[in-house]
Amino acid sequence: MKPKILLCLALVLSSGAFGCKPRHIPSAPSADQVREWAGFPADFQLRATSESRRHHEDESQSMIGKPIWVFSYENPNRSLITFEIRACQSGTLWGTYRTQAPKSVEKQIASIRSLETQSGEKFKADSHQDKFFTNAIQIRPLPNGHKAYFTILGFGPGGTGLVGFCYERDYDLIVMEDFENEDVPVEERMKNPIRPTNDLPVFFGKVEAFLDAQQNVRSKP
């Protein structure tokens, strides 16, 4: 993902947390599964790329967790959007900011509602920008009783980044969706780039259900 101006979760904080490896490591979804869950067209092909764990050895203190595995899904020839899914060792996501991250999202939602009340106006249902923020910053319950938190990870000349995360029993899950801005002349820009039809919370729910199902099967006697 291209560098962006990070915000919302105060990701400049450093991590000091260590986690334990899960007893059962769920496998990552395939490129075809991600294509379907994101709502890309059936004839659209994604490429799944696994990042080497060795690449992350020096990042064991990273705020975005100590990875079990990391996969990126993209088609740079036909789309400007990239998905990244990280399964991290439990207790490592956001490091020392772990307990504050969900509260930060809660505060963001409360702040938006407060601004709406003060202005005496609600977001207009037909406003693309308002829909974007409503979908980007929210909290959703998961079928397993946990909660998933969503916010804007950052924005800048490179594009916009969205993130969803949750803390599972054996691992932490973080899913990022990156919207790239083409910093090239108009005539060189991608024609009719393909976009997913499902927003990040919908996509995240399908990823989490896929991983959680693996945990449930393996935990049965």
N, C-alpha and C positions, 0 to 999 in steps of 0.2 A: 504494500500500500504506500502511496506517496505521502511524504510528510505533510502534516496539517497543523493548524494552530489548535492545540488541544485545549479543551475546556470542559465544563460541567462536572466532571468527576475529580478535578484537581489532580490529574495524573502526573504531576511533577513530583509527587511524594515518592519516596523510595520505599522499598519493601524490605522487611526483615523477617518474613515468615517462612517456615519450612513446613512441608506437608509429607504425609506418608503415601507411599504408592498404594493404589487401590488393590483389593484382593482380586477383583475381576476387572480387567481393562476392556471396556466396550470398544468395538471396532468402529472406524469412521464410516460415514455413508459414502456410497459410490457417486460418481459424477452424474449418472442417470437419476439417482434418487434426489440429489440436490436440484437438478433441472426441474423435475416434477414438482417438488415441494415449493420451489421458488415461483413456479408458475411461468417458466419459460416455455416457448412453443415446443411441440413434440419433435420437430426436425432440427432443433437447436442443440448443438453439442458443446458440452463443457469439458474442460481439462482439469483433472484433479492432480494437484501437486503436493507431495508430502515434504515438509521441511525437516531436514535432518535434526535429530535430537542433539547431535554433537554441536550443531550450530547454536543451540540454546544453552549449552553448558555454562557459558560465561554470563548467561542471563538468568541464572537461578534466583537472583534477587529481583527479577523483573516484576513490575506491578501487575502485568497481565498473566501472572502465574508461572509456576514451574511446569512446563508442558510434559504430558504423557505422549501426546501426538498433536501435530498441527497440520491441517490440510487447507489449501487454497483452491478455489473453484472459479475458473474464468474462461473466457473466450475473447481475447483482446482484439481479434479481427472482426468481431460482430457485435460486441457489447462493451460498454464503458463501466460495467458493474462487476465487482469481484466480491465473492463471499469467502470468509475465513472462519474456520471452526477450530476451536482449541479445547481439548480436554486436558485439564490441569490437575496436578496433585491436590488433593483436598486440603483446604486451608491456606493455599498460596495465592489465590486470586486477589489482587489489590493490596496484598501485603498487610502492612500495619493499618491501612485504610479500609480493611475488609469490612468491619462492622459499620463504618461510616458510609460506604458506597450505596447501600440500599436507602439509608436515611437521606442521602443527597438527592436521590431520585424523588423520594417522597416530598422533599422540600421544593424541588423544581415544580412538581405538580401543584402543590399548595400555592406557590408563587404565581403560577399561571392563573389559577382559579381566583386568587386575590386580585390580580390585575383586571380580570374580567368583571369582577364585582365592583371594583372601584370605578371602572369606566362605564359601568351600567350596560355593557354590551357583551354578548356571547360571540364566540367565533362564528363567522358566517359559514353555513354548511357548504356553500358552493365556492369557498375560497381555497385554492390549491395550497397556498402557504399555510393556512390555518389547519388544513387536513394533515399536512406534513408534520407540523409540530404536535398535533394531537396523537398521531400514530407513533411519532418518534419518542415521545416522553410519556411513558405509562408503566403501570404495574399489572401483571396478569397472573391469576392463580393457575397452577399446573395440576393435572389430574392426580399426581402423587402427593398433593398437599403442600408442595413447596410453592414459592413465588418466583416469577421471572421479572427482571427489571430492565427497562429499556430507556435509552437516552441518546443524545447527540454526543458522539465521541469527539468530534472536531470538525473544523472547516477551514478553508484557506484557498490559496491559489490552485492547489492540487486537486481540490474537490471537497466532498462532504463524507464524513464517516459516521455511521450509526452502530450502536452496540446493544446487545442483549446479553444478560448473564443470569446465572442461578447457581446456588450451592447445593450440590447433590450429596448423597450419603458417602459415596466413595470417591468423588471427584468434583471439581468445579468446572462449569461449562461457560464458555464465552463465544459468542458468534458476532462477527463484524461484517457489515455491508458497506462497501466502499464505492462511492459515486465519483468517478474520475472526470475532471474538467479537461477538455482538450485545449491546451495552450499552444495552438497552432493556427495558421491562417484558415479562414473559412473554407477555402477550396480544398484544403487538406484534411478536413475533419471527416469522421466516419459518417457515411450516409445511412440514415434509418437504423441507428443502433438499437439492438434488441434489449428490451427491459422486462424484468419479471412482473407478473401481475399480482403477486402476493406481497404484502408488506412484511417487514422483518419479524414482528411478533408472531404472525401466522407461520412463517418459515421456521422460526426458532422453536415453536411448539412441536412441529413435526420432527425436528432434529432431536429434541429432548425426549420425545416419546420413543423414538428409534433407539436411543442409547439406554433409556430406562427399561425398555422391554428386554434388552440383553442382560441387564443386571438382574431383573426379576427371574429370568429363565435360569441363569447360572447360580442364583442363590437358593433355588429349590433343592430339597434333599433328594 
